[in-house]
Amino acid sequence: MTRTSHRPGGHLRRLAATALLATGLAGLSACSGGMGAPDAARGPSEGPAPASTSAAAGPESAVRSITATEDDFSISLEEEELTAGSYEIEVVNDGSATHDLVVERDGEDVAASDTIGPGGSATVTVDLEPGEYVFYCSIGSHRAMGMELTVRVT
């Protein structure tokens, strides 16, 4: 479970930093071809080992960003059916009370945000496997007052 709180716009800085880091690492990997120890299974005249491809490098495995908007007393997402994978959920509190967001599966909490004051936001990162989840606010009796949303993951 990851909890991260930030100021408005902070997720854009993190995404830019992640892209910059990934670009830098890809460039470093491309430039390091002949540097370092030769592959023990390959002779020095055979050149660097071919790059391997991995499903982890494909767009299917990228962290997806979605927004959960909380109001007094509801939670909404752009869509309530998601595909399995990693998600960074920006939780925006448009209400006048303090809220949070908890992700529950089979009665167990799998991720939660910090508490979010009115007008604030926070992010929570979660890996969603196929199944049914409930996104809810755990503050006071907010869940009983309607702050829960069933989300299906395929």
C-alpha positions, 0 to 999 in steps of 0.5 A, spaced: 500 500 500 502 506 498 500 513 500 502 519 497 499 526 498 501 532 494 499 539 492 495 540 486 499 539 480 505 535 483 503 529 479 505 532 473 512 533 476 512 526 478 510 524 471 515 528 467 521 526 472 519 519 471 519 520 463 526 524 464 529 518 468 526 513 463 529 517 457 535 517 460 536 510 462 534 508 455 539 513 452 544 510 457 543 503 455 544 504 448 550 508 449 553 502 454 553 497 448 561 495 448 562 498 455 563 493 461 565 486 461 563 482 455 558 477 456 561 470 458 556 466 453 559 471 447 565 472 444 568 479 444 568 479 436 560 477 437 558 484 439 553 486 445 548 481 446 541 483 442 536 487 446 531 483 449 524 485 449 519 484 455 512 485 456 514 489 462 516 494 457 510 495 453 505 500 454 500 495 457 504 495 463 505 502 464 502 505 470 495 508 468 493 515 471 485 516 473 482 521 477 477 519 483 473 525 485 470 526 492 464 530 493 459 530 499 457 524 499 459 521 493 465 518 489 466 518 481 470 516 476 471 517 469 469 509 468 467 504 473 470 498 469 478 498 468 483 493 465 487 490 470 494 493 471 497 498 476 494 505 477 496 512 480 489 514 482 489 522 483 483 523 489 480 530 488 476 532 494 471 537 491 467 537 497 466 541 504 468 535 508 475 532 509 475 525 505 480 519 504 480 514 499 480 506 500 481 501 495 478 494 498 477 487 495 474 481 498 473 485 504 480 487 505 483 494 504 489 494 499 490 501 498 489 508 501 490 515 501 492 520 506 486 524 509 484 530 504 482 537 506 476 540 502 479 543 495 485 538 496 488 532 493 492 526 494 495 520 490 494 513 491 498 507 487 495 500 487 495 494 482 488 492 480 487 484 478 481 482 475 475 482 480 471 487 483 473 492 488 470 497 492 472 505 492 470 508 499 471 514 504 473 511 511 472 518 514 466 517 520 460 514 517 461 517 510 461 510 507 454 509 510 452 516 507 454 513 500 461 514 499 462 508 496 463 505 489 463 498 486 469 498 480 470 492 476 476 490 473 477 485 467 
